[in-house]
Amino acid sequence: QNQRAFFFSNVSAQIVISLLAILLLGLSFYLLVDLLVRQKKLSEMKTDFINNMTHEFKTPLSTISLATDVLQKCDPAVSSDRIKRYSAIISEENNRMKMQVDYILKMALLQRKELKLKLGVVNVHQLIQQVIDNLCIDQYKKKVDIVFSPKASDPHVFIDEMHFTNIVLNLIS
């Protein structure tokens, strides 16, 4: 009886220690796999973000490049209205690129939960038409017809202009 009790007390302590070691090893493995999965998701999000920002910067750069080409090829004495129009497009696209940089900075604030939208009343008819005008300059390599028929009785909405402009631009492009 004593031998049996002595044997079980020694063996049970080793069994408990072994089970605790196995449990600790399993928990460590689970935490390691979870960490790797989260790092992979973070890496995919970073890649998606970089791809999206590349696209968002490429569009205004292309428009600026096309408008610059038109300005360089036209005769300033003959087409002062054309120069004003394309200079305005360059200025607007430059501002849009600045807004994209602000957007990146706002995303950093969003991660820290400090993002504040700049909401204001905006005429969406004018905003959409402006995006279309900037995309459809007459020197595009492909002929594209965009038909915009604004029909809202009250085109004024309370939105963040930069985010809404990006939405419209992405939908059209």
Secondary structure, DSSP 8 states (H G I E B T S, - for coil): -HHHHHHHHHHHHHHHHHHHHHHHHHHHHHHHHHHHHHHHHHHHHHHHHHHHHHHHHHHHHHHHHHHHHHHHHS-TTT-HHHHHHHHHHHHHHHHHHHHHHHHHHHHHHHHTT-----EEEEEHHHHHHHHHHHH--TT-SS----------S--EEEEEHHHHHHHHHHHH-
